[in-house]
């Protein structure tokens, strides 16, 4: 069993993000919309100074939402932002969850996301069945799929994904709520440095 450090302290979570960054290769990339979404959160909570600092750390200044950028740059940005903004949102994990929710909003507003919502037709089950393909349009790495545990519950599996469980809790909650799911519950856990699983339920 993998024992993560995200829940224990901001310092431990920052260290773990660095381990994830070191595991990334040049081929591991994410679309610029995720950078932009995180920067929206950073600007709202920390202002222009925090935005400039996070862009500088990531080495990314002009961002095209559809262009693919190195995920290691994104991890640098997120780690810096979470340290800066954690005190305002009750800790490191809350910042990651907020960024995950924003990532979902931005993806669903894109052409890819609108297509996903149209195909899901308001069905959480159809959404989750299609979510692995949606991720492949947004990032170049990893594997994701649901294992159904009930009519309105599933275990969502993520393999070789660079973002912590707290981030993807925000992503999954936002995605389910976007198709009308109510009383959404999402609980994630790390099973390895880059592998995580999420218990989902709704009504």
C-alpha positions in Angstrom: 0.0 0.0 0.0 1.3 3.4 -0.9 1.4 5.9 2.0 1.1 9.4 0.7 1.9 12.6 2.5 -0.7 15.0 1.0 -3.0 14.8 4.0 -0.3 15.3 6.6 1.2 18.7 5.7 1.6 21.3 3.0 5.4 20.6 3.0 4.8 16.9 2.5 2.4 17.5 -0.3 4.8 19.9 -2.0 7.6 17.3 -1.7 5.3 14.7 -3.3 4.4 17.0 -6.2 8.2 17.4 -6.8 8.5 13.6 -6.9 5.8 13.5 -9.5 7.5 16.2 -11.5 10.7 14.2 -11.5 8.8 11.2 -12.8 7.6 13.1 -15.9 9.2 12.9 -19.3 9.2 15.4 -22.2 6.4 13.4 -23.8 4.0 13.9 -20.8 2.0 16.9 -21.7 -1.2 18.7 -20.8 -3.2 21.3 -22.8 -2.9 25.0 -22.0 -6.5 25.2 -20.8 -5.4 23.6 -17.5 -2.7 26.2 -17.1 -5.2 28.9 -17.7 -7.7 27.5 -15.3 -5.2 27.3 -12.5 -4.1 30.9 -13.3 -7.7 32.0 -13.0 -7.8 30.5 -9.5 -4.4 32.0 -8.6 -5.5 35.5 -9.8 -8.8 35.4 -7.9 -7.1 34.3 -4.6 -3.6 35.8 -4.9 -3.8 38.7 -7.4 -1.4 39.6 -10.1 1.7 39.1 -8.0 0.9 35.5 -7.4 0.1 35.0 -11.1 3.5 36.4 -12.1 5.4 34.3 -9.6 3.6 31.1 -10.7 4.2 31.8 -14.4 7.8 32.6 -13.7 8.3 29.3 -11.8 6.7 27.4 -14.7 8.5 29.3 -17.4 5.3 29.8 -19.3 4.1 33.3 -20.1 1.9 33.2 -23.2 -0.5 30.2 -23.1 -2.6 28.8 -25.9 -5.4 26.8 -24.4 -5.2 24.0 -27.1 -1.4 23.8 -27.2 0.3 20.9 -25.3 2.8 21.9 -22.6 5.1 19.8 -20.4 3.2 18.6 -17.4 6.4 19.2 -15.3 5.8 22.9 -15.9 2.3 22.6 -14.7 3.4 20.8 -11.6 5.8 23.6 -10.8 3.0 26.1 -11.2 0.5 24.1 -9.0 3.0 23.4 -6.3 4.0 27.1 -6.0 0.4 28.2 -6.1 -0.7 25.8 -3.4 2.0 27.0 -1.1 1.1 30.6 -1.7 -2.7 30.2 -1.4 -3.1 27.3 1.0 -3.6 29.6 4.1 -6.6 31.2 2.3 -8.3 27.9 1.5 -7.6 25.9 4.6 -4.7 24.0 3.3 -2.8 22.6 0.3 -5.5 20.0 -0.7 -8.2 22.6 -0.8 -6.2 24.6 -3.4 -5.7 21.5 -5.5 -9.5 20.7 -5.3 -10.4 24.2 -6.4 -7.9 23.9 -9.3 -9.4 20.6 -10.3 -12.9 22.0 -10.3 -11.7 24.9 -12.5 -10.0 22.5 -14.9 -13.3 20.7 -15.3 -15.2 24.0 -16.0 -12.6 25.0 -18.6 -12.5 21.6 -20.3 -16.3 21.3 -20.5 -16.5 24.8 -22.0 -14.1 23.7 -24.8 -15.1 22.0 -28.1 -14.0 18.6 -26.6 -16.0 19.2 -23.5 -19.2 20.2 -25.2 -18.9 17.1 -27.3 -18.5 15.0 -24.2 -21.6 16.5 -22.6 -23.6 16.0 -25.7 -22.7 12.4 -25.9 -23.4 11.9 -22.1 -26.9 13.3 -22.6 -27.3 14.0 -18.9 -26.3 10.5 -17.8 -23.6 10.3 -15.2 -23.0 6.7 -16.2 -22.4 7.6 -19.9 -20.2 10.5 -18.8 -17.9 8.2 -16.7 -17.8 5.6 -19.5 -16.5 8.3 -21.9 -14.3 10.1 -19.4 -11.2 8.1 -20.2 -11.4 9.2 -23.9 -12.0 12.8 -22.8 -8.8 12.7 -20.7 -6.9 11.4 -23.8 -7.9 14.5 -25.7 -6.7 16.7 -22.9 -3.4 15.0 -21.8 -0.9 12.7 -23.5 -0.4 10.3 -20.6 -2.1 7.8 -18.4 -5.1 5.5 -18.4 -8.5 6.1 -16.7 -11.7 4.0 -16.5 -14.7 3.2 -14.2 -15.5 0.0 -12.4 -19.2 -0.1 -11.7 -20.2 -0.9 -8.1 -23.9 0.0 -8.4 -26.4 1.9 -10.5 -25.3 5.2 -9.1 -21.8 4.4 -7.8 -18.4 3.5 -9.3 -14.8 3.2 -8.5 -12.8 5.4 -11.0 -9.3 4.2 -11.7 -6.4 6.4 -12.8 -3.1 5.0 -13.7 0.1 7.0 -14.4 -1.5 10.4 -13.7 0.6 13.2 -12.3 -1.9 15.1 -10.3 -2.7 14.2 -6.7 -6.0 12.7 -5.6 -7.3 16.0 -4.1 -7.1 17.6 -7.6 -9.0 14.9 -9.3 -11.6 14.8 -6.6 -12.4 18.4 -7.8 -12.3 17.2 -11.4 -14.7 14.3 -10.9 -17.1 16.1 -8.7 -17.4 19.0 -11.2 -17.9 16.6 -14.1 -20.7 14.7 -12.4 -22.5 17.8 -11.3 -22.3 19.1 -14.9 -24.6 16.4 -16.0 -27.1 16.9 -13.2 -25.9 14.4 -10.6 -27.0 15.4 -7.1 -25.5 14.7 -3.7 -22.2 13.8 -5.4 -19.7 12.1 -3.1 -16.1 11.7 -4.2 -13.3 10.1 -2.1 -9.9 9.5 -3.6 -6.8 7.7 -2.4 -3.3 7.2 -3.8 -2.3 3.6 -4.3 1.1 4.5 -5.8 2.9 7.8 -6.6 1.1 8.1 -10.0 -1.9 5.8 -9.4 -5.1 6.7 -7.7 -8.7 5.4 -7.2 -11.9 7.3 -6.5 -15.1 6.1 -4.9 -18.0 7.9 -6.5 -21.7 8.0 -5.7 -24.6 10.3 -6.5 -28.3 10.4 -6.9 
